[in-house]
Amino acid sequence: MLPRKMLTLQDVQAIAAAAQAEAESNGWKVSIAICDDGGHLLHFQRLDGAPLTTIAISQGKARTSAFGRRPSKAFEDIIANGRHAFLSVPDLVLLEGGEPILADGICIGAVGVSGVTSAQDAQIARAGIAALG
């Protein structure tokens, strides 16, 4: 069997705190979801004032990024480039704002953010992941 790296509670808390700090420093009201490599929710928070719709969207972006092992924007780009059949893939949120968490090039989880523009959502997710060093 091969050993594998996994997110710890301490890792998840560091990601969440850094993502929250990025959002708050910009005055952004968002929801932040962190999942493991199988798309299972490890942490969720909705900052004060974030719309209710951001709950499901942030979790979906995280799950999509974990399943796809790449930023959720990659799937948005696939559709934008004309492969509309990709819209039929079930249970994915095909919008920018989900970012994979990589360790030694292997996806060990993902962060999904929703509440501002998709590019700003991704900025928050990347800021959270950067806390892992």
PyMOL commands that place a pseudoatom at each C-alpha (Angstrom):
pseudoatom trace, name=CA, resn=MET, resi=1, chain=A, elem=C, hetatm=0, pos=[0.000, 0.000, 0.000]
pseudoatom trace, name=CA, resn=LEU, resi=2, chain=A, elem=C, hetatm=0, pos=[1.027, 3.548, -0.629]
pseudoatom trace, name=CA, resn=PRO, resi=3, chain=A, elem=C, hetatm=0, pos=[1.085, 6.108, 2.178]
pseudoatom trace, name=CA, resn=ARG, resi=4, chain=A, elem=C, hetatm=0, pos=[-1.001, 9.214, 1.594]
pseudoatom trace, name=CA, resn=LYS, resi=5, chain=A, elem=C, hetatm=0, pos=[-1.106, 12.694, 2.993]
pseudoatom trace, name=CA, resn=MET, resi=6, chain=A, elem=C, hetatm=0, pos=[-4.315, 13.968, 4.518]
pseudoatom trace, name=CA, resn=LEU, resi=7, chain=A, elem=C, hetatm=0, pos=[-5.551, 17.271, 5.830]
pseudoatom trace, name=CA, resn=THR, resi=8, chain=A, elem=C, hetatm=0, pos=[-5.495, 17.563, 9.609]
pseudoatom trace, name=CA, resn=LEU, resi=9, chain=A, elem=C, hetatm=0, pos=[-7.879, 19.615, 11.699]
pseudoatom trace, name=CA, resn=GLN, resi=10, chain=A, elem=C, hetatm=0, pos=[-5.034, 22.064, 12.271]
pseudoatom trace, name=CA, resn=ASP, resi=11, chain=A, elem=C, hetatm=0, pos=[-4.519, 22.378, 8.495]
pseudoatom trace, name=CA, resn=VAL, resi=12, chain=A, elem=C, hetatm=0, pos=[-8.207, 22.995, 7.918]
pseudoatom trace, name=CA, resn=GLN, resi=13, chain=A, elem=C, hetatm=0, pos=[-8.364, 25.610, 10.657]
pseudoatom trace, name=CA, resn=ALA, resi=14, chain=A, elem=C, hetatm=0, pos=[-5.347, 27.434, 9.206]
pseudoatom trace, name=CA, resn=ILE, resi=15, chain=A, elem=C, hetatm=0, pos=[-6.889, 27.430, 5.718]
pseudoatom trace, name=CA, resn=ALA, resi=16, chain=A, elem=C, hetatm=0, pos=[-10.214, 28.688, 7.061]
pseudoatom trace, name=CA, resn=ALA, resi=17, chain=A, elem=C, hetatm=0, pos=[-8.624, 31.469, 9.115]
pseudoatom trace, name=CA, resn=ALA, resi=18, chain=A, elem=C, hetatm=0, pos=[-6.489, 32.706, 6.204]
pseudoatom trace, name=CA, resn=ALA, resi=19, chain=A, elem=C, hetatm=0, pos=[-9.422, 32.593, 3.776]
pseudoatom trace, name=CA, resn=GLN, resi=20, chain=A, elem=C, hetatm=0, pos=[-11.626, 34.472, 6.238]
pseudoatom trace, name=CA, resn=ALA, resi=21, chain=A, elem=C, hetatm=0, pos=[-8.899, 37.080, 6.782]
pseudoatom trace, name=CA, resn=GLU, resi=22, chain=A, elem=C, hetatm=0, pos=[-8.576, 37.611, 3.006]
pseudoatom trace, name=CA, resn=ALA, resi=23, chain=A, elem=C, hetatm=0, pos=[-12.323, 38.042, 2.630]
pseudoatom trace, name=CA, resn=GLU, resi=24, chain=A, elem=C, hetatm=0, pos=[-12.688, 40.367, 5.593]
pseudoatom trace, name=CA, resn=SER, resi=25, chain=A, elem=C, hetatm=0, pos=[-9.694, 42.510, 4.599]
pseudoatom trace, name=CA, resn=ASN, resi=26, chain=A, elem=C, hetatm=0, pos=[-11.535, 43.250, 1.363]
pseudoatom trace, name=CA, resn=GLY, resi=27, chain=A, elem=C, hetatm=0, pos=[-14.978, 43.657, 2.931]
pseudoatom trace, name=CA, resn=TRP, resi=28, chain=A, elem=C, hetatm=0, pos=[-16.298, 40.583, 1.106]
pseudoatom trace, name=CA, resn=LYS, resi=29, chain=A, elem=C, hetatm=0, pos=[-19.236, 38.592, 2.504]
pseudoatom trace, name=CA, resn=VAL, resi=30, chain=A, elem=C, hetatm=0, pos=[-18.710, 34.998, 1.438]
pseudoatom trace, name=CA, resn=SER, resi=31, chain=A, elem=C, hetatm=0, pos=[-19.157, 31.378, 2.364]
pseudoatom trace, name=CA, resn=ILE, resi=32, chain=A, elem=C, hetatm=0, pos=[-16.066, 29.175, 2.605]
pseudoatom trace, name=CA, resn=ALA, resi=33, chain=A, elem=C, hetatm=0, pos=[-16.105, 25.383, 2.303]
pseudoatom trace, name=CA, resn=ILE, resi=34, chain=A, elem=C, hetatm=0, pos=[-13.193, 22.994, 2.732]
pseudoatom trace, name=CA, resn=CYS, resi=35, chain=A, elem=C, hetatm=0, pos=[-13.414, 19.335, 1.759]
pseudoatom trace, name=CA, resn=ASP, resi=36, chain=A, elem=C, hetatm=0, pos=[-11.175, 16.292, 1.625]
pseudoatom trace, name=CA, resn=ASP, resi=37, chain=A, elem=C, hetatm=0, pos=[-10.015, 14.615, -1.577]
pseudoatom trace, name=CA, resn=GLY, resi=38, chain=A, elem=C, hetatm=0, pos=[-13.300, 12.710, -1.850]
pseudoatom trace, name=CA, resn=GLY, resi=39, chain=A, elem=C, hetatm=0, pos=[-15.364, 15.901, -1.704]
pseudoatom trace, name=CA, resn=HIS, resi=40, chain=A, elem=C, hetatm=0, pos=[-16.534, 15.313, 1.878]
pseudoatom trace, name=CA, resn=LEU, resi=41, chain=A, elem=C, hetatm=0, pos=[-17.066, 18.516, 3.837]
pseudoatom trace, name=CA, resn=LEU, resi=42, chain=A, elem=C, hetatm=0, pos=[-14.478, 19.133, 6.570]
pseudoatom trace, name=CA, resn=HIS, resi=43, chain=A, elem=C, hetatm=0, pos=[-15.289, 22.767, 7.372]
pseudoatom trace, name=CA, resn=PHE, resi=44, chain=A, elem=C, hetatm=0, pos=[-17.863, 25.346, 6.433]
pseudoatom trace, name=CA, resn=GLN, resi=45, chain=A, elem=C, hetatm=0, pos=[-18.444, 28.965, 7.418]
pseudoatom trace, name=CA, resn=ARG, resi=46, chain=A, elem=C, hetatm=0, pos=[-20.749, 31.673, 6.153]
pseudoatom trace, name=CA, resn=LEU, resi=47, chain=A, elem=C, hetatm=0, pos=[-19.482, 35.127, 7.020]
pseudoatom trace, name=CA, resn=ASP, resi=48, chain=A, elem=C, hetatm=0, pos=[-21.995, 37.629, 8.325]
pseudoatom trace, name=CA, resn=GLY, resi=49, chain=A, elem=C, hetatm=0, pos=[-24.053, 39.014, 5.471]
pseudoatom trace, name=CA, resn=ALA, resi=50, chain=A, elem=C, hetatm=0, pos=[-23.189, 36.330, 2.906]
pseudoatom trace, name=CA, resn=PRO, resi=51, chain=A, elem=C, hetatm=0, pos=[-26.256, 35.362, 0.863]
pseudoatom trace, name=CA, resn=LEU, resi=52, chain=A, elem=C, hetatm=0, pos=[-27.897, 32.010, 1.541]
pseudoatom trace, name=CA, resn=THR, resi=53, chain=A, elem=C, hetatm=0, pos=[-27.197, 30.862, -2.017]
pseudoatom trace, name=CA, resn=THR, resi=54, chain=A, elem=C, hetatm=0, pos=[-23.472, 30.933, -1.242]
pseudoatom trace, name=CA, resn=ILE, resi=55, chain=A, elem=C, hetatm=0, pos=[-23.845, 27.950, 1.092]
pseudoatom trace, name=CA, resn=ALA, resi=56, chain=A, elem=C, hetatm=0, pos=[-24.525, 25.358, -1.591]
pseudoatom trace, name=CA, resn=ILE, resi=57, chain=A, elem=C, hetatm=0, pos=[-22.394, 27.062, -4.236]
pseudoatom trace, name=CA, resn=SER, resi=58, chain=A, elem=C, hetatm=0, pos=[-19.222, 27.195, -2.089]
pseudoatom trace, name=CA, resn=GLN, resi=59, chain=A, elem=C, hetatm=0, pos=[-19.610, 23.553, -1.098]
pseudoatom trace, name=CA, resn=GLY, resi=60, chain=A, elem=C, hetatm=0, pos=[-20.211, 22.579, -4.716]
pseudoatom trace, name=CA, resn=LYS, resi=61, chain=A, elem=C, hetatm=0, pos=[-17.142, 24.468, -5.909]
pseudoatom trace, name=CA, resn=ALA, resi=62, chain=A, elem=C, hetatm=0, pos=[-14.981, 22.689, -3.316]
pseudoatom trace, name=CA, resn=ARG, resi=63, chain=A, elem=C, hetatm=0, pos=[-16.421, 19.285, -4.237]
pseudoatom trace, name=CA, resn=THR, resi=64, chain=A, elem=C, hetatm=0, pos=[-15.977, 19.971, -7.966]
pseudoatom trace, name=CA, resn=SER, resi=65, chain=A, elem=C, hetatm=0, pos=[-12.344, 20.956, -7.496]
pseudoatom trace, name=CA, resn=ALA, resi=66, chain=A, elem=C, hetatm=0, pos=[-11.624, 17.894, -5.350]
pseudoatom trace, name=CA, resn=PHE, resi=67, chain=A, elem=C, hetatm=0, pos=[-13.308, 15.515, -7.812]
pseudoatom trace, name=CA, resn=GLY, resi=68, chain=A, elem=C, hetatm=0, pos=[-11.596, 17.105, -10.808]
pseudoatom trace, name=CA, resn=ARG, resi=69, chain=A, elem=C, hetatm=0, pos=[-8.242, 17.550, -9.090]
pseudoatom trace, name=CA, resn=ARG, resi=70, chain=A, elem=C, hetatm=0, pos=[-8.008, 21.037, -10.607]
pseudoatom trace, name=CA, resn=PRO, resi=71, chain=A, elem=C, hetatm=0, pos=[-9.493, 24.512, -10.154]
pseudoatom trace, name=CA, resn=SER, resi=72, chain=A, elem=C, hetatm=0, pos=[-13.216, 24.583, -10.881]
pseudoatom trace, name=CA, resn=LYS, resi=73, chain=A, elem=C, hetatm=0, pos=[-12.474, 27.343, -13.414]
pseudoatom trace, name=CA, resn=ALA, resi=74, chain=A, elem=C, hetatm=0, pos=[-11.043, 24.640, -15.695]
pseudoatom trace, name=CA, resn=PHE, resi=75, chain=A, elem=C, hetatm=0, pos=[-14.549, 23.234, -16.065]
pseudoatom trace, name=CA, resn=GLU, resi=76, chain=A, elem=C, hetatm=0, pos=[-16.062, 26.675, -16.601]
pseudoatom trace, name=CA, resn=ASP, resi=77, chain=A, elem=C, hetatm=0, pos=[-13.512, 27.179, -19.382]
pseudoatom trace, name=CA, resn=ILE, resi=78, chain=A, elem=C, hetatm=0, pos=[-14.422, 23.853, -20.996]
pseudoatom trace, name=CA, resn=ILE, resi=79, chain=A, elem=C, hetatm=0, pos=[-18.016, 25.041, -21.296]
pseudoatom trace, name=CA, resn=ALA, resi=80, chain=A, elem=C, hetatm=0, pos=[-17.026, 28.538, -22.423]
pseudoatom trace, name=CA, resn=ASN, resi=81, chain=A, elem=C, hetatm=0, pos=[-14.948, 26.958, -25.172]
pseudoatom trace, name=CA, resn=GLY, resi=82, chain=A, elem=C, hetatm=0, pos=[-18.023, 25.261, -26.602]
pseudoatom trace, name=CA, resn=ARG, resi=83, chain=A, elem=C, hetatm=0, pos=[-18.189, 21.846, -24.967]
pseudoatom trace, name=CA, resn=HIS, resi=84, chain=A, elem=C, hetatm=0, pos=[-21.732, 22.363, -23.725]
pseudoatom trace, name=CA, resn=ALA, resi=85, chain=A, elem=C, hetatm=0, pos=[-22.314, 18.636, -23.242]
pseudoatom trace, name=CA, resn=PHE, resi=86, chain=A, elem=C, hetatm=0, pos=[-20.168, 18.996, -20.109]
pseudoatom trace, name=CA, resn=LEU, resi=87, chain=A, elem=C, hetatm=0, pos=[-23.165, 20.700, -18.484]
pseudoatom trace, name=CA, resn=SER, resi=88, chain=A, elem=C, hetatm=0, pos=[-24.755, 17.248, -18.205]
pseudoatom trace, name=CA, resn=VAL, resi=89, chain=A, elem=C, hetatm=0, pos=[-22.164, 16.053, -15.661]
pseudoatom trace, name=CA, resn=PRO, resi=90, chain=A, elem=C, hetatm=0, pos=[-24.116, 15.639, -12.404]
pseudoatom trace, name=CA, resn=ASP, resi=91, chain=A, elem=C, hetatm=0, pos=[-23.375, 17.177, -9.008]
pseudoatom trace, name=CA, resn=LEU, resi=92, chain=A, elem=C, hetatm=0, pos=[-20.697, 19.653, -10.095]
pseudoatom trace, name=CA, resn=VAL, resi=93, chain=A, elem=C, hetatm=0, pos=[-20.630, 23.437, -9.791]
pseudoatom trace, name=CA, resn=LEU, resi=94, chain=A, elem=C, hetatm=0, pos=[-18.898, 24.562, -12.942]
pseudoatom trace, name=CA, resn=LEU, resi=95, chain=A, elem=C, hetatm=0, pos=[-17.870, 28.043, -11.799]
pseudoatom trace, name=CA, resn=GLU, resi=96, chain=A, elem=C, hetatm=0, pos=[-14.539, 29.562, -10.807]
pseudoatom trace, name=CA, resn=GLY, resi=97, chain=A, elem=C, hetatm=0, pos=[-13.915, 29.693, -7.062]
pseudoatom trace, name=CA, resn=GLY, resi=98, chain=A, elem=C, hetatm=0, pos=[-12.946, 26.118, -6.227]
pseudoatom trace, name=CA, resn=GLU, resi=99, chain=A, elem=C, hetatm=0, pos=[-9.227, 25.432, -5.769]
pseudoatom trace, name=CA, resn=PRO, resi=100, chain=A, elem=C, hetatm=0, pos=[-7.538, 22.086, -5.111]
pseudoatom trace, name=CA, resn=ILE, resi=101, chain=A, elem=C, hetatm=0, pos=[-5.204, 21.606, -2.173]
pseudoatom trace, name=CA, resn=LEU, resi=102, chain=A, elem=C, hetatm=0, pos=[-2.103, 19.826, -3.466]
pseudoatom trace, name=CA, resn=ALA, resi=103, chain=A, elem=C, hetatm=0, pos=[0.627, 18.041, -1.525]
pseudoatom trace, name=CA, resn=ASP, resi=104, chain=A, elem=C, hetatm=0, pos=[3.531, 16.756, -3.605]
pseudoatom trace, name=CA, resn=GLY, resi=105, chain=A, elem=C, hetatm=0, pos=[1.366, 17.210, -6.700]
pseudoatom trace, name=CA, resn=ILE, resi=106, chain=A, elem=C, hetatm=0, pos=[-1.497, 15.091, -5.338]
pseudoatom trace, name=CA, resn=CYS, resi=107, chain=A, elem=C, hetatm=0, pos=[-4.902, 16.515, -4.480]
pseudoatom trace, name=CA, resn=ILE, resi=108, chain=A, elem=C, hetatm=0, pos=[-5.671, 16.077, -0.774]
pseudoatom trace, name=CA, resn=GLY, resi=109, chain=A, elem=C, hetatm=0, pos=[-8.710, 18.360, -0.657]
pseudoatom trace, name=CA, resn=ALA, resi=110, chain=A, elem=C, hetatm=0, pos=[-10.154, 21.591, -1.960]
pseudoatom trace, name=CA, resn=VAL, resi=111, chain=A, elem=C, hetatm=0, pos=[-11.491, 24.984, -0.946]
pseudoatom trace, name=CA, resn=GLY, resi=112, chain=A, elem=C, hetatm=0, pos=[-14.624, 26.513, -2.438]
pseudoatom trace, name=CA, resn=VAL, resi=113, chain=A, elem=C, hetatm=0, pos=[-15.725, 30.109, -1.969]
pseudoatom trace, name=CA, resn=SER, resi=114, chain=A, elem=C, hetatm=0, pos=[-18.862, 31.943, -3.092]
pseudoatom trace, name=CA, resn=GLY, resi=115, chain=A, elem=C, hetatm=0, pos=[-20.176, 35.427, -2.578]
pseudoatom trace, name=CA, resn=VAL, resi=116, chain=A, elem=C, hetatm=0, pos=[-18.239, 37.887, -4.706]
pseudoatom trace, name=CA, resn=THR, resi=117, chain=A, elem=C, hetatm=0, pos=[-16.999, 37.659, -8.293]
pseudoatom trace, name=CA, resn=SER, resi=118, chain=A, elem=C, hetatm=0, pos=[-15.686, 34.265, -9.317]
pseudoatom trace, name=CA, resn=ALA, resi=119, chain=A, elem=C, hetatm=0, pos=[-12.133, 35.617, -9.599]
pseudoatom trace, name=CA, resn=GLN, resi=120, chain=A, elem=C, hetatm=0, pos=[-12.387, 37.097, -6.095]
pseudoatom trace, name=CA, resn=ASP, resi=121, chain=A, elem=C, hetatm=0, pos=[-13.801, 33.807, -4.780]
pseudoatom trace, name=CA, resn=ALA, resi=122, chain=A, elem=C, hetatm=0, pos=[-10.739, 32.036, -6.209]
pseudoatom trace, name=CA, resn=GLN, resi=123, chain=A, elem=C, hetatm=0, pos=[-8.449, 34.679, -4.689]
pseudoatom trace, name=CA, resn=ILE, resi=124, chain=A, elem=C, hetatm=0, pos=[-9.894, 33.928, -1.245]
pseudoatom trace, name=CA, resn=ALA, resi=125, chain=A, elem=C, hetatm=0, pos=[-9.548, 30.168, -1.745]
pseudoatom trace, name=CA, resn=ARG, resi=126, chain=A, elem=C, hetatm=0, pos=[-5.920, 30.502, -2.848]
pseudoatom trace, name=CA, resn=ALA, resi=127, chain=A, elem=C, hetatm=0, pos=[-5.155, 32.750, 0.139]
pseudoatom trace, name=CA, resn=GLY, resi=128, chain=A, elem=C, hetatm=0, pos=[-6.495, 30.058, 2.428]
pseudoatom trace, name=CA, resn=ILE, resi=129, chain=A, elem=C, hetatm=0, pos=[-4.442, 27.333, 0.792]
pseudoatom trace, name=CA, resn=ALA, resi=130, chain=A, elem=C, hetatm=0, pos=[-1.318, 29.506, 0.948]
pseudoatom trace, name=CA, resn=ALA, resi=131, chain=A, elem=C, hetatm=0, pos=[-1.519, 29.304, 4.745]
pseudoatom trace, name=CA, resn=LEU, resi=132, chain=A, elem=C, hetatm=0, pos=[-0.247, 25.725, 4.484]
pseudoatom trace, name=CA, resn=GLY, resi=133, chain=A, elem=C, hetatm=0, pos=[3.070, 27.045, 3.155]
for i in range(1, 133): cmd.bond("trace and resi %d" % i, "trace and resi %d" % (i + 1))
show_as sticks, trace
zoom trace
